[in-house]
Amino acid sequence: MAAKFDPGARDKHAADPREALRADRETHEKLEAGLLDTFPASDPVSAAQPAPSKADGDRESASLWDKMKGIADRLTGAR
C-alpha cells in the first residue's frame, strides 16, 4: 500500500525537518483532542487565539477615572 498522501508542504527552512514534523503532529493531535472534547458543538476548534480587537485595547487602556468621568458625562449630558 502506498504512503498516505499529505497535501501539506514540508518546511524546507526548518533547522531539523524531523522537529518540524513532530511539531506539526503535536498541533494536529491537540486539534483532534479539542474536537473530540467539544463534540457535538456549534463552533469549530481553533488552533490560534484571535488577536484582540480595537475595542478590547481601548477598554484595557482607559483608567478608572476616565471610565467614571465618561459615565458621569453621559448621565449629565455633558460633552
C-alpha positions in Angstrom: 0.0 0.0 0.0 1.3 3.5 -0.9 2.1 6.0 1.8 -0.8 8.3 2.9 -1.0 11.4 0.7 0.0 14.6 2.7 -1.0 17.8 0.8 0.8 20.0 3.3 4.1 21.5 2.2 7.2 20.5 4.0 9.0 23.2 6.0 12.2 23.4 4.0 13.5 26.3 6.2 13.3 24.3 9.4 16.6 23.6 11.1 15.6 20.0 11.6 12.8 18.6 9.3 12.0 15.9 11.9 11.5 18.5 14.6 9.1 20.4 12.3 7.2 17.2 11.5 7.0 16.4 15.2 5.6 19.9 16.0 3.0 19.5 13.2 1.9 16.2 14.6 1.6 17.7 18.1 -0.5 20.5 16.8 -2.7 18.0 14.9 -3.1 15.9 18.0 -4.1 18.9 20.1 -6.7 19.9 17.5 -8.1 16.4 17.3 -8.3 16.2 21.1 -10.1 19.5 21.2 -12.5 18.4 18.5 -13.3 15.2 20.4 -13.7 17.1 23.7 -16.2 19.6 22.3 -18.3 17.3 20.1 -21.1 18.0 19.4 -20.6 21.7 19.2 -21.6 24.6 17.0 -18.2 26.3 16.9 -15.2 24.7 15.3 -11.9 24.2 17.2 -9.3 26.8 16.5 -5.5 26.3 16.7 -4.9 30.0 17.3 -6.3 32.7 19.6 -7.7 35.7 17.7 -6.0 39.0 18.1 -7.6 41.4 20.5 -10.0 43.9 18.8 -9.6 47.6 18.9 -12.4 47.9 21.4 -10.6 45.5 23.7 -7.5 47.6 23.6 -9.3 50.8 24.3 -11.2 49.2 27.2 -8.0 48.0 28.8 -6.1 51.2 28.5 -8.8 53.5 30.0 -8.1 54.4 33.6 -10.8 54.0 36.3 -11.0 57.8 36.4 -11.7 58.1 32.7 -14.4 55.4 32.9 -16.1 57.1 35.8 -15.8 60.5 34.1 -17.4 59.0 31.0 -20.3 57.6 33.0 -20.8 60.9 34.7 -20.7 62.8 31.5 -23.3 60.5 29.9 -25.6 60.9 32.9 -25.4 64.7 33.0 -25.3 65.1 29.2 -22.0 67.0 29.3 -19.6 66.7 26.5 
